[in-house]
Amino acid sequence: MSEIKYSISEIKSLAIIVLPCALCLGAAILASYVPILRTLPDDIFAKFLTERLSYVTLAGPMFSLFCTLLVIFAITFINKLRETPTIRLRGIALLPYFLLVAFFGWVLMSLPAEKATVPDPSEPKSLYEIYIEAYPPDPVIEALIEKADLPYYWVVAGMGLIFLVCFKPLHIHFNRLVLSLFSENRYIMPADERPVRKLRVQEEVETVSRLYGTSEELLEAATGLANTYAQDSPSDEPQSFGLDKVAFVYGEDCVYSIIKQGFAIPTIFDERETIESLYGGTFLHINRALYIRGDHITFFDFDNLKIGVSRELILTFHQLNRASVKEKVWSYRSADHSDFCLDIDPDLVDKLKRTLDEDDELE
C-alpha cells in the first residue's frame, strides 16, 4: 500500500512539472498565429484554431514529459559517473522549459524553409506517407501553419518563463522528484561499490583509528556496551552509555542507528517494534528513510518543506563511517543548499504536526 501511495505521489509531482510547461508552450505557439488569425474569415478561423489547439494539446504535454525525463535522467547519469555525487538543483527545474521553447522555436523557423519533395515510386512508403494519402491535409491550413509570427512566440514564451520562475510548486516538486530517485539509489551506483583508491581507504582507516581507537578496541567497547544492556538496571533512571543516538536511517536491508560519534550501526528490531513504539516522539519522521532526534531540530518550515538542524548533527553526518548511509542522508539536504537545512517529505507534514501538537498537550 505504501509503494502504491509513493508511486501516486511521484506521478503527481511529475504532472505538476509537465503541465505548467506544456501550458506555457501552448500559449506561445498559439500566440505566434495571432496576426494571421485576425485576417481569417469565420469558417477558416474556427477550422484553423481547432487544428492548432489539438496540436498543442497533444504535442505540448508529450514533449514536456520527454524533456523533463531527459533532464532528470541526465542529472542522475552525470552523478552516477562521479565518485562523490553532488546535487545542485537551483534553477534546473526550468531547463525542460528552455529545451521545449528552443525546440519548437526551431520548428517554427524551419517551417517556411521546408520544400515539398517528389516521392519516388520505387521506394517503399512510410507509415506517415500512407496516413497522408489516406487523410490528406487541407492545403489552406498547411499554408497558414507556415505563417507563424516568431516575435509573438518569443515574447509569450518569455512571459511563460517569468510565470514558471514564480510558480513555486514547480521547483518544489522537481527537486522532490530528483531527490527521491537519489534517496532510493535507483539510478546511481551505490557509494560503497564505486572504485576508491587504496590510499584514500588507508587514510580513512587511520583517521578513525586515531580518533576512536583500533578495531580491537572498538570491538571490546561494543562488547562491554552489549553486556551493559543485557544486565538488569537496579534503578529506573536512564543511564548514559556514551554512544548517543541522534538519528535513524532506513537502508535496503536494515535500519542504521546514527550515533553522535559518527558511526552508523546496523540495528534489528522485532517484527512489531518500530522507532515510534520504542522511542515515542523522541525521534521525528522527517523523510521516508530518515528519523531525527527532536532536540537536534532548530525550526520547522512547513510552507517550504524544510527543517533546520543543529550544527552538531551536521558534524555527525560529515563524520559518518558508512558511505552509503552518508549519501542517503545528504540526499535530503535542502534544495536551496541552506546551511543546516533538510527537506521534509510532503506526505509526512500532517504526521509531524500531529506529533508536535501531542507534545504541546503533554507540556
C-alpha positions in Angstrom: 0.0 0.0 0.0 2.8 2.4 0.8 4.5 1.6 -2.5 1.3 2.5 -4.4 0.9 5.7 -2.4 4.5 6.6 -3.1 4.0 5.9 -6.9 0.9 8.1 -6.9 2.9 10.9 -5.2 5.6 10.6 -7.9 3.1 10.8 -10.7 1.5 13.9 -9.0 4.9 15.6 -8.8 5.6 14.8 -12.5 2.2 16.2 -13.5 2.9 19.5 -11.6 6.2 19.8 -13.5 4.9 18.8 -17.0 1.5 20.5 -17.3 2.6 24.1 -16.5 5.4 23.9 -19.0 3.1 22.5 -21.6 0.5 25.2 -20.9 3.1 28.0 -21.4 4.4 26.4 -24.5 0.9 26.0 -26.0 0.2 29.7 -25.2 3.4 30.7 -27.0 2.6 28.6 -30.1 -1.0 29.9 -30.3 0.3 33.5 -29.9 2.5 33.1 -32.9 -0.6 32.8 -35.0 -2.5 35.8 -33.6 -1.6 38.1 -36.5 -2.8 35.6 -39.1 -6.0 34.7 -37.1 -7.1 38.4 -37.2 -7.3 38.3 -41.0 -9.2 35.0 -41.5 -12.9 34.6 -42.3 -15.0 32.9 -39.7 -15.1 29.4 -41.2 -11.4 29.2 -41.8 -10.7 30.9 -38.4 -12.6 28.2 -36.5 -11.1 25.3 -38.5 -7.5 26.6 -38.2 -7.9 27.4 -34.4 -9.3 23.9 -33.8 -6.3 22.4 -35.6 -3.8 24.4 -33.7 -5.5 23.7 -30.3 -5.5 19.9 -31.0 -1.8 20.2 -32.0 -0.7 22.0 -28.8 -2.9 19.8 -26.6 -1.1 16.6 -28.0 2.4 17.9 -28.6 2.8 20.1 -25.5 2.4 17.5 -22.7 4.1 14.8 -24.7 7.3 16.8 -25.4 7.2 18.4 -22.0 7.2 15.0 -20.4 10.0 13.9 -22.7 12.2 16.9 -21.9 11.5 16.6 -18.1 12.5 13.0 -18.0 15.5 13.7 -20.2 16.8 16.4 -17.7 16.1 14.1 -14.7 17.9 11.1 -16.2 20.8 13.4 -17.3 21.3 14.6 -13.8 21.3 11.1 -12.3 23.6 9.8 -15.1 26.1 12.6 -14.5 26.1 11.9 -10.8 26.5 8.2 -11.4 29.8 8.8 -13.1 31.1 10.9 -10.2 32.9 9.4 -7.3 31.2 11.8 -4.9 27.7 12.7 -6.2 26.6 16.3 -5.8 23.1 17.5 -6.5 22.7 21.2 -7.3 19.1 21.8 -8.3 18.7 25.6 -8.1 17.1 26.7 -11.4 17.4 23.3 -13.1 13.6 22.9 -12.9 13.4 25.5 -15.7 15.7 23.5 -18.0 12.9 21.4 -19.5 11.0 24.5 -20.5 14.1 26.0 -22.1 14.5 22.9 -24.2 10.8 22.9 -25.2 10.9 26.6 -26.2 14.2 26.2 -28.2 13.0 23.1 -30.0 9.6 24.5 -31.0 11.2 27.8 -31.9 13.5 25.9 -34.3 10.5 24.0 -35.7 8.6 27.3 -36.4 11.6 28.8 -38.0 12.1 25.8 -40.2 8.6 25.6 -41.5 8.9 28.2 -44.3 12.1 26.6 -45.5 10.6 23.2 -46.0 10.1 22.2 -49.6 7.8 19.6 -51.0 9.6 16.5 -52.2 8.6 14.4 -55.2 8.1 10.8 -53.9 10.0 8.0 -55.6 7.5 5.3 -56.7 10.2 2.7 -56.4 10.8 3.3 -52.7 8.5 1.8 -50.0 6.2 4.2 -48.4 6.5 5.1 -44.7 3.5 4.9 -42.3 3.4 8.7 -42.3 3.1 8.8 -46.1 0.4 6.2 -46.1 -1.5 8.2 -43.5 -1.2 11.4 -45.5 -2.5 9.6 -48.6 -5.5 8.3 -46.6 -6.2 11.6 -44.8 -4.7 14.4 -47.0 -4.2 17.7 -45.1 -6.1 20.8 -46.1 -3.7 22.8 -48.3 -5.2 26.1 -46.9 -4.4 25.0 -43.3 -0.9 23.8 -44.3 -0.2 27.2 -45.9 -1.4 29.1 -42.8 0.8 26.9 -40.5 3.9 28.2 -42.2 2.9 31.9 -41.4 3.8 31.8 -37.7 5.0 35.1 -36.3 8.1 34.4 -34.3 8.3 37.7 -32.3 4.9 36.8 -30.8 6.2 33.3 -30.0 9.3 34.5 -28.2 7.5 37.3 -26.2 4.8 34.9 -24.9 7.5 32.2 -24.2 9.4 34.8 -22.1 6.2 35.6 -20.2 5.8 31.9 -19.6 9.3 31.7 -18.2 8.6 34.5 -15.8 5.4 32.7 -14.7 7.4 29.4 -14.1 10.1 31.2 -12.2 7.4 32.5 -9.8 5.5 29.2 -9.8 6.9 27.7 -6.6 5.3 24.2 -6.7 7.2 23.5 -9.9 10.6 23.9 -8.2 9.5 22.0 -5.1 8.1 19.0 -6.9 11.0 18.9 -9.4 13.5 18.9 -6.5 11.5 16.3 -4.7 11.3 14.0 -7.7 15.0 14.2 -8.4 16.0 13.7 -4.7 13.6 10.8 -4.3 15.4 9.0 -7.1 18.7 9.6 -5.3 17.4 8.5 -1.9 16.3 5.2 -3.4 19.7 4.9 -5.2 17.8 3.7 -8.3 20.0 5.3 -11.0 23.3 5.8 -9.3 25.9 3.3 -8.3 26.0 2.7 -4.5 28.8 4.6 -2.9 30.3 1.5 -1.4 30.6 -0.1 -4.9 32.5 2.8 -6.5 36.2 2.4 -7.1 38.1 4.1 -4.3 41.8 4.5 -4.2 43.6 2.3 -1.6 45.4 5.4 -0.3 42.1 7.1 0.5 40.8 4.0 2.3 44.0 3.7 4.3 43.8 7.4 5.3 40.1 6.9 6.4 41.1 3.9 8.5 44.0 5.7 10.1 41.7 8.7 10.9 39.1 6.5 12.5 41.7 4.6 14.5 43.3 7.8 15.7 40.0 9.4 16.8 38.2 6.3 18.2 40.8 3.6 18.6 41.7 0.5 16.7 39.1 -2.1 15.6 40.0 -4.4 18.5 39.4 -1.5 21.0 36.1 -0.6 19.4 35.1 -4.3 19.4 35.9 -4.5 23.1 34.0 -1.3 23.8 31.0 -2.6 21.9 31.1 -5.9 23.8 31.1 -4.1 27.1 28.2 -2.0 25.9 26.2 -5.0 24.9 26.8 -6.6 28.3 25.7 -3.4 30.0 22.4 -3.5 28.1 22.0 -7.2 29.0 22.2 -6.5 32.7 19.1 -5.5 34.6 19.3 -1.9 35.7 18.8 -1.6 39.5 17.0 1.7 39.0 14.6 3.3 36.6 16.9 6.2 35.9 18.3 6.3 32.3 22.0 5.5 32.1 24.5 7.4 29.9 26.4 4.9 27.7 28.4 7.5 25.9 27.1 6.4 22.5 24.0 8.7 22.0 21.7 8.0 19.0 20.9 11.2 17.1 19.1 9.7 14.0 17.9 6.6 12.3 18.3 5.8 8.5 16.5 3.0 6.7 18.8 1.2 4.4 18.0 -1.5 1.9 18.5 -4.4 4.3 18.2 -2.9 7.8 17.9 0.2 9.9 21.1 2.1 10.8 21.3 3.9 14.1 23.5 7.0 13.8 25.4 7.9 17.0 27.0 11.3 17.7 30.5 9.9 17.3 29.8 9.4 13.6 29.1 5.7 13.4 26.2 4.1 11.5 25.4 0.9 13.4 23.0 -1.7 11.9 20.0 -2.2 14.1 17.5 -5.0 14.1 14.0 -4.6 15.5 11.5 -7.2 16.3 8.6 -7.7 14.0 6.2 -5.5 16.0 8.8 -2.9 17.1 9.1 0.4 15.3 11.0 3.6 16.1 7.8 5.2 17.3 6.9 2.4 19.6 10.4 2.2 21.1 11.2 5.9 21.4 7.8 7.6 21.3 8.1 11.1 20.0 11.8 11.4 20.7 12.7 10.7 17.0 10.7 12.6 14.4 9.9 11.1 11.0 11.4 13.8 8.6 11.6 11.9 5.4 10.8 8.5 4.1 14.1 6.9 5.3 15.2 9.4 8.0 14.3 9.9 11.6 16.0 12.7 13.6 16.1 13.2 17.4 13.8 16.1 18.3 16.3 18.1 20.3 18.6 18.5 17.2 15.8 20.2 15.2 16.0 24.0 15.5 12.9 25.0 13.5 10.2 23.7 11.2 9.2 25.5 7.9 6.2 23.6 6.7 5.5 26.1 3.9 8.9 25.5 2.3 9.0 21.8 3.4 12.3 22.0 5.3 13.7 21.9 8.8 16.7 23.4 10.5 19.1 21.1 12.4 21.9 21.7 14.9 25.5 22.2 14.0 26.4 19.1 16.0 24.1 16.9 13.9 25.6 18.2 10.6 29.1 17.5 12.0 28.0 13.9 12.8 26.7 13.5 9.3 30.0 14.6 7.9 31.8 12.0 10.1 29.6 9.0 9.1 31.7 5.9 8.6 29.4 4.3 6.0 29.4 6.0 2.6 26.0 4.6 1.6 24.3 5.9 4.7 26.1 9.3 4.4 25.0 9.5 0.8 21.3 8.9 1.7 21.4 11.4 4.5 22.8 14.1 2.2 20.2 13.3 -0.4 17.7 15.0 2.0 19.7 18.2 2.1 17.6 21.3 1.3 17.4 22.0 -2.4 18.4 25.6 -1.9 21.6 24.4 -0.1 20.7 26.4 3.0 23.1 25.7 5.9 21.8 23.1 8.4 18.5 22.6 6.5 17.0 19.3 5.4 13.9 18.6 3.3 10.6 17.3 4.7 8.6 14.8 2.7 5.2 16.5 1.9 3.4 13.3 2.8 4.8 13.5 6.4 3.8 17.1 7.2 0.5 16.1 8.8 2.2 13.3 10.9 4.8 15.8 12.1 2.2 18.4 13.0 0.2 15.8 15.0 3.4 14.7 16.9 4.2 18.4 17.7 0.6 19.0 18.8 0.7 15.9 21.1 4.0 17.1 22.6 2.4 20.6 23.3 -0.6 18.9 25.0 1.8 16.9 27.3 3.6 20.0 28.3 
